Structure formats: C-alpha cells, structure tokens
Amino acid sequence: MSLRHGLLGLLAEGPASGYDLLKSFELSLANVWPATQSQLYTELNKLAGSGLIEVVAEGARGRKEYGITESGLAELRHWMTEVPPQQVHRSDMLLRVFFLSQITGEGARSYLRHLGEVAAKGLEELESMREFVDSGTENLSVYGRLALEYGLRLHRTQVEWAQWAEEQIR
C-alpha cells in the first residue's frame, strides 16, 4: 500500500479536505499505514498534479476540498485487483529472536516479555476502537471492522506467542 492509494480510497468514499483526510487517517488508517500531515499534503499535491484527484470546492483561508477523478478511481481499482500486495519479509524483532542465545537467559526472557507487553498494549488500543468502528454503517466502518479484527487477532497471537516463547527458555 502507499499513501497514494490510501488517499484515493478515502476520496472514493466522497470529497474531503486535507484536514478531513488527516483526521480519517488518524481514526482509521493510521494503524495500517501512518502518515504525517506534511506527507499527506505533499501526496495530495502529487495526486492533483497527475490528474487522479481534483479540487472540487474552495473555502475560507485556502481550504480545498478534493474529489477523486475517474482516472483516480481506475488507478485505485487497478491497484486493488491487479497489483499483488507486498509481503513483509523482514522482521527486526524476529532477527533478534534468532540470536537470543547471545544474551543471558533472563535477558532473553525479558526481551520476549517486553514483546508480549507491546502486543498487549497494541491489543488494548485496538479494543478501544471497537465501539467506534462498530457504531458506523458507512463503508469505512464496515470494511474497517474487517481490518480491526485482523489486528485484534494478530495482537492476541503475538501475546500468546511471546508467553509461550518465554516459557521455552526457562
């Protein structure tokens, strides 16, 4: 995924200002693809420059509302259906696991315990979003629920794995 496609996906739901898009990212997409304000506005300019989005309204203080163009919708659909998702093949965390024998047993257990705590904290943060996501009926809530469930299950598995791994070193 790229920020480009995240913005196109949000704009496919309806026109929005840069501020609105940033808030949408913070409430939903930040868990799968975080973006800073400067990255978002830079990408909006690139998308507009390439004809994938257009300014559909302008307001006070230079506020612009963007809408997706037919070309932008075609690009989004092409990316979704024809471009294989990139799989992450590198994990700094698991690389360290391979070399835990290089530190003390307690150090290794502490590292694994920390991984479990981080996963548990992530799980807690995702759980706090459940009510918000479940309350909506628009597309982003419906399909956001699927993404949220993936995150919840992944974090639960990470917590269980870390506890199991720590026991293996005892």
Contacts in CASP RR format, 6 or more apart in sequence:
PFRMAT RR
TARGET T0000
AUTHOR 0000-0000-0000
METHOD contacts of the structure
MODEL  1
MSLRHGLLGLLAEGPASGYDLLKSFELSLANVWPATQSQLYTELNKLAGS
GLIEVVAEGARGRKEYGITESGLAELRHWMTEVPPQQVHRSDMLLRVFFL
SQITGEGARSYLRHLGEVAAKGLEELESMREFVDSGTENLSVYGRLALEY
GLRLHRTQVEWAQWAEEQIR
1 32 0 8 1.000
1 33 0 8 1.000
1 85 0 8 1.000
1 86 0 8 1.000
2 33 0 8 1.000
3 33 0 8 1.000
3 35 0 8 1.000
3 39 0 8 1.000
3 40 0 8 1.000
3 43 0 8 1.000
4 43 0 8 1.000
4 46 0 8 1.000
4 47 0 8 1.000
4 52 0 8 1.000
5 75 0 8 1.000
5 76 0 8 1.000
5 79 0 8 1.000
5 80 0 8 1.000
6 29 0 8 1.000
6 33 0 8 1.000
7 21 0 8 1.000
7 40 0 8 1.000
7 43 0 8 1.000
7 44 0 8 1.000
7 47 0 8 1.000
7 53 0 8 1.000
8 47 0 8 1.000
8 52 0 8 1.000
8 53 0 8 1.000
8 68 0 8 1.000
8 72 0 8 1.000
8 73 0 8 1.000
8 75 0 8 1.000
8 76 0 8 1.000
8 79 0 8 1.000
9 68 0 8 1.000
9 76 0 8 1.000
10 16 0 8 1.000
10 21 0 8 1.000
10 24 0 8 1.000
10 25 0 8 1.000
10 29 0 8 1.000
10 140 0 8 1.000
11 21 0 8 1.000
11 53 0 8 1.000
11 66 0 8 1.000
11 67 0 8 1.000
11 68 0 8 1.000
12 68 0 8 1.000
12 73 0 8 1.000
12 76 0 8 1.000
13 138 0 8 1.000
13 139 0 8 1.000
13 140 0 8 1.000
14 67 0 8 1.000
14 68 0 8 1.000
15 56 0 8 1.000
15 57 0 8 1.000
15 65 0 8 1.000
15 66 0 8 1.000
15 67 0 8 1.000
16 24 0 8 1.000
16 65 0 8 1.000
16 66 0 8 1.000
16 67 0 8 1.000
17 63 0 8 1.000
17 64 0 8 1.000
17 65 0 8 1.000
17 66 0 8 1.000
18 40 0 8 1.000
18 41 0 8 1.000
18 44 0 8 1.000
18 64 0 8 1.000
18 66 0 8 1.000
19 63 0 8 1.000
20 65 0 8 1.000
21 40 0 8 1.000
21 44 0 8 1.000
21 66 0 8 1.000
22 35 0 8 1.000
22 37 0 8 1.000
22 40 0 8 1.000
24 140 0 8 1.000
25 33 0 8 1.000
25 34 0 8 1.000
25 35 0 8 1.000
25 40 0 8 1.000
27 132 0 8 1.000
28 133 0 8 1.000
28 140 0 8 1.000
28 144 0 8 1.000
29 35 0 8 1.000
31 126 0 8 1.000
31 129 0 8 1.000
31 147 0 8 1.000
31 148 0 8 1.000
31 151 0 8 1.000
32 147 0 8 1.000
35 43 0 8 1.000
44 53 0 8 1.000
44 66 0 8 1.000
47 53 0 8 1.000
47 66 0 8 1.000
47 72 0 8 1.000
48 54 0 8 1.000
48 55 0 8 1.000
48 66 0 8 1.000
51 69 0 8 1.000
51 71 0 8 1.000
51 72 0 8 1.000
52 68 0 8 1.000
52 69 0 8 1.000
52 71 0 8 1.000
52 72 0 8 1.000
52 75 0 8 1.000
53 66 0 8 1.000
53 67 0 8 1.000
53 68 0 8 1.000
53 69 0 8 1.000
53 72 0 8 1.000
54 66 0 8 1.000
54 67 0 8 1.000
54 69 0 8 1.000
55 64 0 8 1.000
55 65 0 8 1.000
55 66 0 8 1.000
55 67 0 8 1.000
56 65 0 8 1.000
56 66 0 8 1.000
56 67 0 8 1.000
57 64 0 8 1.000
57 65 0 8 1.000
58 64 0 8 1.000
58 65 0 8 1.000
59 65 0 8 1.000
68 76 0 8 1.000
93 115 0 8 1.000
96 111 0 8 1.000
97 112 0 8 1.000
97 165 0 8 1.000
100 107 0 8 1.000
100 108 0 8 1.000
100 111 0 8 1.000
100 112 0 8 1.000
100 169 0 8 1.000
101 108 0 8 1.000
103 111 0 8 1.000
105 169 0 8 1.000
108 169 0 8 1.000
109 166 0 8 1.000
109 169 0 8 1.000
109 170 0 8 1.000
112 162 0 8 1.000
112 165 0 8 1.000
112 166 0 8 1.000
112 169 0 8 1.000
113 162 0 8 1.000
113 166 0 8 1.000
115 158 0 8 1.000
115 162 0 8 1.000
116 158 0 8 1.000
116 159 0 8 1.000
116 162 0 8 1.000
116 163 0 8 1.000
119 155 0 8 1.000
119 158 0 8 1.000
119 159 0 8 1.000
119 162 0 8 1.000
120 155 0 8 1.000
120 159 0 8 1.000
122 155 0 8 1.000
123 152 0 8 1.000
123 155 0 8 1.000
123 156 0 8 1.000
123 159 0 8 1.000
126 148 0 8 1.000
126 151 0 8 1.000
126 152 0 8 1.000
126 155 0 8 1.000
127 152 0 8 1.000
129 148 0 8 1.000
130 148 0 8 1.000
130 152 0 8 1.000
133 141 0 8 1.000
133 144 0 8 1.000
133 145 0 8 1.000
133 148 0 8 1.000
134 141 0 8 1.000
134 145 0 8 1.000
135 141 0 8 1.000
136 142 0 8 1.000
END
